[in-house]
């Protein structure tokens, strides 16, 4: 393994990754991350820079490690126009890392205005730059700087930062950009989600959360047995965690058209209540039943805080409001448990054609036109249905 000058222990790395995934697009949170990164990587300065060409108000430069002088440095950094390091890393694929000496020879570096204005006052001499994100209209970078008295960065440091840190920073930035876009572009759906009585989380085809409602935020933020960390549903019990991961994976595969067994609801124990959470993963088929949902939606997770062993109950007004028959209500229950139409028919001991007939009648009575819209109706209740499913 190549030699490195950065000694990231598992505790420091875990802390940095947790800070990164929690930072979102919040400049103050990234300043905290930069402060911790400078300390963990034995650097005088760490920087995270986010540039949004579509909305300059979202751009920021977060610095840490200069013993309280970070804001002064950031102000000078923003006014610099000949930063060769930034030009060299801009547009590079996420995970690309360059040493300062690879971009500009030290002798030439010392003659630049950027060095005179930025590096010399702080005695900065050794630099490492990495690309976090290089998407259309968006660039994000991570940098480390050391003084002349400190060890220069080695080629092995490039691989370490790329593999252990940058890929997670890229995932964090991409995840929160997707969440913001989903919230902004699906305001009506977000409003409906927030009225739901159950926790609702939408996942994309890669298992990343792209939308969650207010109820999910409330129960996940308590950390009472279930949380959403690093883009994953997490619990402290290893066996339950395996079932959660397997359930989400099976629902993803089913959404992509794979022939897999339907994921069973997962019971998650809670410290503050004898009643566990029940998490039900429902695949959203990629062909024609994701109307009204954010682009890329693949799995709907319903988090129900009911009694042990109870499936998420269908809203009682459904049958009265829409005149559903007992057989139609039973089919709705099977679909809400995450079963496909064929799987529901098998479980209910009816033919697929009979199940299709029931589903057609349910569509006619409820006014929805897809199974995704029906799932929303089943989860949210009749009063909270989107007007145009």
N, C-alpha and C positions, 0 to 999 in steps of 0.2 A: 504494500500500500504506500502511495507517495507520502513524503513527509509533509506535515502541516504545522503551522504555528498557532492554529486555533484549537483550543481544547474545550469542546462543548460536551459537558457531562450530561447524562440523561435527564437529570432534574432541571438543569438550565434549559435544555432543548425543549422539554415538555412545557415548561413555563412560557417560553417564547412562542411555541405553536399555539398554546391556549390563548395568549394575548393576541396573536395574529388573527385567529378565527373569530375572536370576540370583537375585534376592532371595527369591523364593517368598513365604512368609508368615513370614519370619524377622525379628523386630524389630531385631536387631543389624545385619543386612544393610541394612535400610531406614534405620537411623541413618547408615550410611556413605553411602547414596544421598542422604539429606537434607543431609549435610555437603557433598557434591559439588554438589548442586543450589543450595545457598546461594551457593557460590563462583561457579558458572557463571552464575547469574541476577543477580549483583551485589546480593544481598540479605543483610541482617543475620541472618535466620533463615529456615529452611525446615522444614516439618513434613509428615509423612505420618501420618495417623490412620486406623486400621482398627477398626471396631466390629462385633463379631459378637454379635447378640442371643441366638443359640442356645448359644453357648459363650463366656462372658466371658473365659475363660483365653486365648483366641486373640486378643482385642482388644489393641491396642498403640498407643502414640503415639511416633513416632520423630522426633527433632528434631536439627538440625545448624546450625552457624554462629555460636553464641554463645560461641566461644572457651573451651570447656570447661565452660560453665555450663548446658548443655542439659538435664541431668538435673534441676537445680533448677527450671528453667523448666517442664519436663514435669510435675513434681510439683505445682506451682501451677496449671498448666493443667488437670490432672485434677480439681482441687478446685473449679474455677470452674463456677458454675451459671447464669450469665446471658450466655452467649456468643451475642450476636445474629448474628454472622457464621456460626457453625456452624448455628444454627437456619435461617438464610436459605438455606444450600446443601444442607441435609439433604433427601433425597428428590428432588433435581433430577437430570435425566438425566445420564449420564456425559458428561463433556466440557464441562459448564456451568461458566462462570467468572464471578465477581463481584468487583468492586473494593470495598474497605471503604467508600469514600465513597458507593457506590450503595446500600449496605445501611443504614448509619447515618450521618447527618450528623456531621462531625467534632466539632461542639460537643456533641451528645448523646453521642457516643462517649466523650468525656473525662469525662463524669459517671457512667459505668457502673462497677460494681465490678470487672468483668473488666478494664477498662482500668487501673484503679488497681492491681490486683494483678499484672497480667501485663505490660501494655505500658509503663506509666510507669517501672518500675525499669530497663527496658532502653532507654528513650527511643524505643520503637517507635511509629510514627505512620501509616505507609502499609501497606495490606494488600491481598492478592490471594488469593482462595479459589476452589478448583476441585473439582468432584465427580469422583472416580475411578470409584466404583461405587455404584449405588443399587439393589441387589437385595433381595428380601424377606429381612429378618433381617440384612442386611449393608449397611453403609455405609462408604465409604472416601473420604478427602479429601486434597487437597494444598494447602499454603498457603505464601505468601511474605510476609515482613515486612521493612520498611525503617525506618530511624530518621528523625527529623524533619529531620536534616541532609542526607539523601539524596533523590534524585529520587522523586516520587510515581509510582506505576504509571499507565500510560496505557491507554486503550481498546484500542490496538493490541497491548498485552501480553496482553490476554485471548485474542485470536485466536491469537497465537503459542503460548501455553501450551496452549490447547485442542487445536490441530492438531498441534503438534510433540511434545507430551509426554503430555498426559492420555490420549489414545487408546491410547498404548502402555502406560501405567500400568494402565489398565483391562483391557487384554488380558492383561497379566502377572498381575494379581490374579485375573481370571476363570480363566485357564489353570491357575494353581496351586490354586485352589479346586476345579477339576474334577479335577485329578490327585489331590488329597487325598481327594476324595469317591470317586473310582474305586478308589483303594487301600483305603479303609475299607470300601466297600460290596461289594468283590469280593475279599475276603481269600483265598478258595480259588483263584480264578483267578490272583491275584497270586503265590500260592505255586507254582502250576504253571508260570507264566511264568518264575519264577526258577530252575526246574529245567531249563529248555530249553537245548539246546546252541547254539542260534543266538540272535543278537540279535533281539528281538521288540519292535516299536513299534506300538501301536494308534492310529489317527488317527480323528477324528470327521468329520462331513460337511463341515466348513469347513477341513479339513486341519490341525487342531490336535492335537498328541499328547495323548492322555488316559491312556495306560498304557504303561509300558515295563518290560522285565524286567532282571534283574541283569546278564545278559550284554550287553544293549544299553548299560546304564549304564557298564559296564567299558570297552567299546570306544569309546563316544562320548566319555567323559571323558578319554581319552588324547589326543584331538585329532590322532590319527595318520591324517590324510586325511579323516576324517568326524567331524562334531560335530552336536549339537542345540543351536542358539542361537536366541534370540528366537522360540522355538516352531517352528523350521524345521530340517530336515536341511540341513547346509551343508558344502561342500567348497571348497577353494581354487582348483580348476580351473574356469574359466568354462563351458567346454563341458559338463563333467560336471555342473555345477550346473544347467544348463539341462535336461539329461536327467533329473535327479532331480526337478526341479520339474514337468516334463512328465509323468513317470511317476506321481507322486502325484496330479496333476490328472486324468489319464486314469482312474486307479483310482477317484477320487471320483466322476467323471461316470458311470462304469460302475456304481458302487454305487447311484447315483440313478436308474438305468435308462436312461441314454443309450446310444445305439448308437455305441460308439467302439472303435477298435482296442485290443487288450489291451496294457498297458504292458510293454515289454521290460525284462528285468533290466538294471540299471545297474552297470557296473564302476567302482569308485572306487579310484584309486591310493593307495598308502600309502608313507610315508617309511621306516617301520621294517620293511618286508617286501616282497619282490618279488611276493608274491601279493596282488592287490587284494581289497577287499571286493566282494561282489555283493549288491545290494539288489533284492529282488523285492517289488513291490507287488501285493497280492491284494485285489480289491474284495469287500466283504461285502454281499451283496444285502440291500436293506432289507425284503424281504418274506419273513420266516420263517426266515432262516438265521443269525441273530445270537444264538441262545439262549446264555445263560451269559456274554455279553459286556456290558461297560458300556453304559449308554444312550447312543445317538448314535454307536456304533462304525460306521465305514464302510470303513476300509482297514486291512489287516494288512500291515505291512512286515517282511520277514524279511531280516536282515543276516547274510550268510554270509561267513566268512573263509577260504574254501577256495582251491583252486588256480585259476589263470587259466582262465576259460571254463567252469568246472564249475558246474552248477546245484546248489542245495542238495540233497544226497543224501537219499533216503528212508531212514529208519532201517532197517537190515538185518533187524531182528527182525519187521518188519511182515508180510512174506510168510509166515514160519514161524509166527508167533503166530496170525495170523488166516486163514491158508490162502488168501491172495489169489492169483489167477491172474496170469500174466504180463501179460495185457491189462488187468487191473484195476490192477496196479502202474503200468503205463504211463499209464493215465488219472489215477491219483493224482499222478504226476509232472507231468502237464500242468496239473492244477488248482493244484498248489503253485507253478508258474511264473506264476500269476496269470490263467490262461485261464478263461473261462466254460465251461460244459458244451458249448455249441454251438461255441465256438472250439476247445475240446479235440477235439471230434469231427472238425472240419474238419482240424485239424493231424494227427490220427491216421488220417485217411482212412477214417472209419467214419461210419455214419449217426447222427443224433441219437438215434433210438430205441435203437440199440445202445449208445450212450454212457449213456442213461438206465438201460438194463438193467444195465450194468456198475456204475453208481453205486448202484442199488438193492441189488445183491448186496454191494457194498462196505459199505453201511450195515448190512445184515443181519449180515455177518461181523464188523464192528468194533463194532457196538452203538451207533454214533452215529446221530443223527437229522437232521443238517443239514450243509450244506457247510462252514459256519463251524466246527462241531465237528470235522469231518474235517480241516480245515486245521490246527486246533490239534493234532490227533493226528499229522498228517504232520510238523509242525514240531517238536513236543516229543518224540515217540517214544512207543512203546507203554507204557513204564513210568510215564509222566507224565500219562496221560490223566485228565481230570476225570471223576469218578464218574458225574455226571449231565449229560451233554452236551446 
